[in-house]
Amino acid sequence: MSIIDRYIIKKFLGTYFFMLGIIMMFATVFDISEKLSEFISNKAPISGIIFDYYVNFILYYGNLFSSMIIFLSVIWFTAKMAKDTEIVPILFSGKPVFRLYRPYLIAATVLMILSLVLNHLIVPSANKKRLAFENQYYRNALVVEDYNAEYPGNLHVYFSNYVEYEDKAHNFIVQKFDDQQKISYFLKARYAKNSPGTFHWTLEDYYEKTFEFPVGKIRYGHRKDTTFSFQMEEMAQRQNIAETMTYGELTKMIEREDQKGSDLVPFYEIELHQRTSYPFAAYVLTIIGVAVSSEKRRGGIGVNIAIGLLFVFIYIFSMKMMTVASVNLGFPVLLAVWVPNMLFLGISILLYWRSQK
């Protein structure tokens, strides 16, 4: 690498980590002001607040918004280079315009690989600690109402409500159907409790009926220990549970939720694909950032930053719009996640072609 390559890469990475630190510092301060009273009232340990929550908080949100921070970093230091007339000698050196973009793309590649590793390997385990701490010391108890799902083997499960601190499902009903969709088994219990991490269930005040030929059987009882092919933790879970899962765990859960006909499948699929699409956006936004900010403008750095923020706003808006379309209108998740990147890739190509002139 030449001197100019090392100079730009150093500027790029230095500005990125500086802006990342500033933004995460403000995010942490705002989060502390919102949650500290709850942490104190719930007697959260200081070490847990720092290491289990805020270290992982910074890791998660810093990585989540890394593409946006990369874009703003490129806009900032490139606009300053243009203002100080450092870009002009590079553009008029007789070398192709790509020579200016090369060190930017090298630095963007380093940050993209780092983000991919964090997304798929490190952040899920960090989120387990962060969300577990948040659930214990900040969030309200988990409540699930009118749960209804279909499991493999023509098994239908329903319960009216579940409250986390009670750890019981109320009005628990299990129905099994044969291949002709005729009911072959029915069970109803006033309460049902699942032993954590197992398939063992305890039923209270239950009614059970089997439809055997020629005469079915009916059983009543006060208490019954039995097993099912499902667990309460997969029924009663927060939507952000996907953030705590590795790639393999998340794909398995999507398959199982899809078999149940769960409405949460699009949310989980979006989480899965965004782990790759967000880091890829670093390339696209880097090219746009260089093209927008490498020109010396009359209004100075402020104009370049304003243009950059406009692109950020459009990108975030398009991501949210496509996500809503996927969840509510059945738009294919893969397209919903990647269309904004493809749209901005087209814009980046146009801006790069324009810069060659």
C-alpha positions as CSV (number, residue, x, y, z in Angstrom):
1,M,0.0,0.0,0.0
2,S,1.1,3.5,-0.8
3,I,1.4,6.4,1.7
4,I,-2.0,7.8,0.6
5,D,-3.6,4.4,1.1
6,R,-2.3,4.2,4.7
7,Y,-3.2,7.8,5.3
8,I,-6.9,7.3,4.2
9,I,-7.3,4.0,6.0
10,K,-5.9,5.5,9.2
11,K,-8.3,8.5,8.8
12,F,-11.2,6.1,8.1
13,L,-10.7,3.8,11.0
14,G,-9.7,6.5,13.4
15,T,-12.8,8.6,12.6
16,Y,-15.1,5.5,12.7
17,F,-14.0,4.4,16.2
18,F,-14.0,8.0,17.5
19,M,-17.6,8.5,16.3
20,L,-18.6,5.1,17.5
21,G,-17.3,5.9,21.0
22,I,-19.1,9.3,21.0
23,I,-22.4,7.9,19.8
24,M,-22.3,4.9,22.2
25,M,-21.4,7.3,25.1
26,F,-24.5,9.4,24.5
27,A,-26.6,6.2,24.0
28,T,-25.4,4.8,27.3
29,V,-26.1,8.1,29.1
30,F,-29.6,8.2,27.8
31,D,-30.2,4.6,28.6
32,I,-28.9,5.0,32.2
33,S,-31.2,8.0,32.8
34,E,-34.2,5.9,31.7
35,K,-33.4,2.6,33.5
36,L,-31.2,3.4,36.5
37,S,-34.1,4.0,38.9
38,E,-35.6,0.6,38.0
39,F,-32.2,-1.1,38.4
40,I,-31.8,0.5,41.9
41,S,-35.4,-0.4,43.0
42,N,-34.9,-4.0,41.9
43,K,-31.5,-4.1,43.6
44,A,-29.4,-4.9,40.5
45,P,-25.7,-5.4,41.4
46,I,-23.3,-2.7,40.1
47,S,-21.0,-5.4,38.5
48,G,-24.0,-6.8,36.6
49,I,-25.1,-3.3,35.4
50,I,-21.7,-2.7,34.0
51,F,-20.5,-6.0,32.7
52,D,-23.7,-8.0,32.0
53,Y,-25.7,-5.1,30.7
54,Y,-23.8,-2.1,29.5
55,V,-20.8,-3.8,28.0
56,N,-23.2,-6.0,25.9
57,F,-25.4,-3.0,25.3
58,I,-22.5,-1.1,23.6
59,L,-21.5,-4.3,21.7
60,Y,-25.0,-4.9,20.3
61,Y,-26.0,-1.3,19.4
62,G,-22.5,-0.3,18.2
63,N,-22.6,-3.2,15.8
64,L,-26.2,-2.7,14.8
65,F,-25.6,0.9,13.7
66,S,-22.0,0.3,12.4
67,S,-23.0,0.8,8.8
68,M,-24.6,4.2,9.5
69,I,-21.6,5.2,11.6
70,I,-19.3,4.1,8.8
71,F,-21.2,6.3,6.3
72,L,-21.1,9.4,8.6
73,S,-17.4,8.8,9.3
74,V,-16.6,8.7,5.6
75,I,-18.7,11.9,5.0
76,W,-17.0,13.7,7.8
77,F,-13.3,13.1,7.2
78,T,-13.6,13.1,3.4
79,A,-15.4,16.4,3.4
80,K,-12.6,17.8,5.6
81,M,-10.0,16.5,3.2
82,A,-11.8,18.1,0.3
83,K,-12.0,21.4,2.3
84,D,-8.3,21.2,2.9
85,T,-7.7,20.6,-0.8
86,E,-6.3,17.1,-0.2
87,I,-8.6,15.3,-2.6
88,V,-7.8,17.5,-5.7
89,P,-4.1,16.3,-6.1
90,I,-5.3,12.7,-5.9
91,L,-8.0,13.2,-8.6
92,F,-5.7,15.1,-10.9
93,S,-2.7,12.8,-10.6
94,G,-3.6,11.0,-13.8
95,K,-4.6,7.8,-12.1
96,P,-8.2,6.3,-12.4
97,V,-10.8,7.5,-9.9
98,F,-10.9,4.0,-8.4
99,R,-7.4,4.7,-7.0
100,L,-9.1,7.1,-4.6
101,Y,-11.8,4.5,-3.6
102,R,-9.4,1.6,-3.0
103,P,-8.3,2.5,0.5
104,Y,-11.9,3.3,1.5
105,L,-13.0,-0.2,0.3
106,I,-10.1,-1.9,2.1
107,A,-11.1,-0.2,5.4
108,A,-14.8,-1.0,4.7
109,T,-13.9,-4.6,4.1
110,V,-12.2,-4.8,7.5
111,L,-15.2,-3.3,9.3
112,M,-17.6,-5.5,7.3
113,I,-15.8,-8.7,8.2
114,L,-15.7,-7.5,11.9
115,S,-19.4,-6.9,11.8
116,L,-20.2,-10.3,10.2
117,V,-18.2,-12.1,12.9
118,L,-19.9,-10.1,15.6
119,N,-23.4,-10.6,14.1
120,H,-23.2,-14.4,13.7
121,L,-20.8,-15.5,16.5
122,I,-20.4,-13.0,19.3
123,V,-23.4,-10.7,19.6
124,P,-26.0,-13.5,20.1
125,S,-24.3,-14.8,23.2
126,A,-23.8,-11.2,24.4
127,N,-27.5,-10.5,24.0
128,K,-28.3,-13.6,26.1
129,K,-26.6,-11.9,29.1
130,R,-28.0,-8.4,28.3
131,L,-31.6,-9.5,27.8
132,A,-31.5,-11.9,30.8
133,F,-30.3,-9.0,33.0
134,E,-32.9,-6.7,31.5
135,N,-35.7,-9.2,32.1
136,Q,-34.7,-9.7,35.7
137,Y,-34.2,-6.2,36.7
138,Y,-36.1,-4.0,34.3
139,R,-38.8,-5.5,32.2
140,N,-42.4,-6.2,33.3
141,A,-43.3,-9.9,33.7
142,L,-44.0,-11.7,30.4
143,V,-47.7,-12.2,29.7
144,V,-49.1,-14.4,26.8
145,E,-52.8,-14.4,26.1
146,D,-54.9,-16.7,23.8
147,Y,-52.0,-18.8,22.6
148,N,-53.0,-21.1,19.7
149,A,-50.6,-23.1,17.6
150,E,-50.3,-26.3,15.6
151,Y,-47.5,-28.7,16.2
152,P,-46.2,-31.7,14.2
153,G,-48.3,-34.7,14.3
154,N,-51.6,-32.8,13.9
155,L,-51.4,-31.6,17.5
156,H,-53.3,-28.4,18.4
157,V,-52.4,-26.5,21.6
158,Y,-54.3,-23.6,23.2
159,F,-54.2,-21.8,26.6
160,S,-56.0,-18.6,27.6
161,N,-53.1,-16.9,29.4
162,Y,-49.7,-17.3,31.0
163,V,-48.0,-15.0,33.4
164,E,-44.2,-15.4,33.9
165,Y,-44.1,-15.0,37.7
166,E,-46.9,-17.6,38.1
167,D,-45.3,-20.0,35.6
168,K,-48.6,-21.6,34.8
169,A,-50.7,-21.8,31.7
170,H,-54.5,-21.4,32.4
171,N,-57.2,-23.3,30.6
172,F,-54.7,-25.5,28.8
173,I,-56.1,-27.5,25.9
174,V,-54.5,-30.2,23.7
175,Q,-56.2,-31.8,20.7
176,K,-54.9,-34.4,18.4
177,F,-56.4,-35.2,15.0
178,D,-55.9,-38.2,12.7
179,D,-55.1,-38.1,9.0
180,Q,-58.8,-37.5,8.1
181,Q,-58.8,-34.5,10.4
182,K,-61.1,-36.2,12.9
183,I,-60.3,-35.6,16.6
184,S,-58.6,-38.6,18.2
185,Y,-57.6,-37.1,21.6
186,F,-58.7,-34.2,23.8
187,L,-57.3,-32.9,27.0
188,K,-58.2,-29.9,29.1
189,A,-56.6,-28.7,32.4
190,R,-57.3,-25.8,34.6
191,Y,-53.5,-25.3,35.0
192,A,-50.5,-26.7,33.2
193,K,-46.9,-26.2,34.4
194,N,-43.8,-27.2,32.4
195,S,-40.5,-28.1,34.2
196,P,-37.9,-25.7,32.8
197,G,-35.7,-27.2,30.1
198,T,-37.7,-30.5,29.9
199,F,-40.7,-31.9,28.1
200,H,-42.3,-32.9,31.5
201,W,-45.7,-31.2,32.3
202,T,-47.8,-31.2,35.4
203,L,-51.6,-30.8,34.9
204,E,-54.1,-29.8,37.6
205,D,-57.8,-30.4,37.5
206,Y,-57.7,-32.1,34.1
207,Y,-60.2,-33.8,31.8
208,E,-59.0,-36.3,29.2
209,K,-60.8,-38.1,26.5
210,T,-59.7,-40.6,23.8
211,F,-61.9,-41.4,20.8
212,E,-61.2,-45.1,20.4
213,F,-63.4,-47.5,18.4
214,P,-66.0,-48.5,19.4
215,V,-66.2,-46.6,22.7
216,G,-63.9,-43.7,23.8
217,K,-62.5,-43.3,27.3
218,I,-62.9,-40.4,29.7
219,R,-60.6,-39.7,32.6
220,Y,-60.8,-37.0,35.3
221,G,-58.2,-36.2,37.9
222,H,-56.8,-33.6,40.2
223,R,-53.1,-34.0,39.1
224,K,-51.3,-35.7,36.2
225,D,-47.7,-35.9,35.2
226,T,-47.1,-36.3,31.5
227,T,-44.8,-35.4,28.6
228,F,-45.5,-33.4,25.4
229,S,-43.3,-32.7,22.4
230,F,-43.2,-29.0,23.2
231,Q,-42.0,-26.7,26.0
232,M,-43.4,-23.6,27.6
233,E,-40.2,-21.6,26.8
234,E,-41.0,-21.9,23.1
235,M,-44.6,-20.8,23.6
236,A,-44.0,-17.9,26.1
237,Q,-41.1,-15.9,24.8
238,R,-40.4,-12.3,23.9
239,Q,-40.1,-11.3,20.3
240,N,-36.5,-10.3,20.8
241,I,-35.5,-13.8,21.7
242,A,-34.2,-14.2,18.1
243,E,-31.4,-11.7,19.0
244,T,-29.9,-14.3,21.4
245,M,-29.7,-17.1,18.9
246,T,-26.8,-18.2,16.7
247,Y,-27.4,-18.9,13.0
248,G,-28.1,-22.6,13.6
249,E,-30.5,-22.0,16.5
250,L,-32.4,-19.3,14.7
251,T,-32.9,-21.4,11.5
252,K,-34.2,-24.3,13.6
253,M,-36.6,-22.1,15.4
254,I,-37.9,-20.6,12.1
255,E,-38.6,-24.1,10.8
256,R,-40.5,-25.1,14.0
257,E,-42.4,-21.8,14.2
258,D,-43.3,-22.2,10.5
259,Q,-44.7,-25.6,11.2
260,K,-46.9,-24.1,13.9
261,G,-48.1,-21.3,11.6
262,S,-46.7,-18.7,13.9
263,D,-47.2,-15.0,13.0
264,L,-43.6,-14.3,14.3
265,V,-41.9,-16.2,11.5
266,P,-41.3,-13.0,9.4
267,F,-39.7,-11.2,12.4
268,Y,-37.3,-14.1,12.9
269,E,-36.5,-14.4,9.2
270,I,-35.8,-10.6,9.1
271,E,-33.4,-10.9,12.0
272,L,-31.6,-13.8,10.3
273,H,-31.1,-12.0,6.9
274,Q,-30.3,-8.6,8.4
275,R,-27.3,-10.1,10.1
276,T,-25.7,-10.3,6.7
277,S,-27.4,-7.4,4.9
278,Y,-26.4,-4.7,7.4
279,P,-22.6,-5.4,7.2
280,F,-22.9,-5.5,3.4
281,A,-24.4,-2.0,3.5
282,A,-20.9,-0.8,4.7
283,Y,-19.6,-1.2,1.1
284,V,-22.5,0.6,-0.5
285,L,-22.6,3.5,1.9
286,T,-18.9,3.9,1.7
287,I,-19.0,4.4,-2.0
288,I,-21.9,6.9,-1.7
289,G,-20.1,8.7,1.1
290,V,-16.9,9.2,-0.9
291,A,-18.8,10.3,-4.0
292,V,-20.9,12.8,-2.1
293,S,-18.2,14.3,0.1
294,S,-15.1,14.3,-2.1
295,E,-16.3,17.5,-3.9
296,K,-15.5,20.8,-2.3
297,R,-18.7,22.7,-1.8
298,R,-19.5,26.3,-1.2
299,G,-21.3,25.6,2.0
300,G,-18.4,23.7,3.5
301,I,-18.5,20.4,5.5
302,G,-22.0,21.2,6.8
303,V,-23.6,20.7,3.3
304,N,-21.9,17.3,2.9
305,I,-23.0,16.2,6.3
306,A,-26.6,17.3,5.5
307,I,-26.6,15.4,2.3
308,G,-25.2,12.4,4.1
309,L,-27.9,12.5,6.8
310,L,-30.5,12.7,4.0
311,F,-29.2,9.5,2.6
312,V,-29.2,7.9,6.0
313,F,-32.8,8.9,6.6
314,I,-33.9,7.5,3.2
315,Y,-32.0,4.2,3.8
316,I,-33.6,3.8,7.3
317,F,-37.0,4.7,6.0
318,S,-36.8,2.2,3.1
319,M,-35.6,-0.5,5.5
320,K,-38.5,0.1,7.9
321,M,-41.0,0.4,5.0
322,M,-39.9,-3.0,3.5
323,T,-39.9,-4.6,6.9
324,V,-43.5,-3.5,7.5
325,A,-44.5,-4.8,4.0
326,S,-42.9,-8.1,4.8
327,V,-44.6,-8.5,8.2
328,N,-48.1,-7.2,7.3
329,L,-48.5,-7.7,3.6
330,G,-46.6,-11.0,3.1
331,F,-43.8,-9.4,1.0
332,P,-40.9,-11.9,0.7
333,V,-38.5,-11.4,3.5
334,L,-35.3,-11.9,1.5
335,L,-36.4,-9.1,-0.9
336,A,-37.6,-6.9,2.0
337,V,-34.1,-7.1,3.6
338,W,-32.0,-6.8,0.4
339,V,-34.0,-4.4,-1.8
340,P,-32.8,-1.2,0.1
341,N,-29.2,-2.4,-0.3
342,M,-29.8,-3.1,-4.0
343,L,-31.4,0.3,-4.4
344,F,-28.5,2.1,-2.8
345,L,-26.0,0.0,-4.7
346,G,-27.6,1.4,-7.9
347,I,-27.3,4.9,-6.5
348,S,-23.6,4.3,-5.6
349,I,-22.8,3.0,-9.1
350,L,-24.4,6.2,-10.6
351,L,-22.5,8.4,-8.2
352,Y,-19.2,6.6,-8.9
353,W,-19.8,6.9,-12.7
354,R,-20.5,10.6,-12.3
355,S,-17.3,11.0,-10.2
356,Q,-15.2,9.6,-13.1
357,K,-16.2,12.6,-15.2
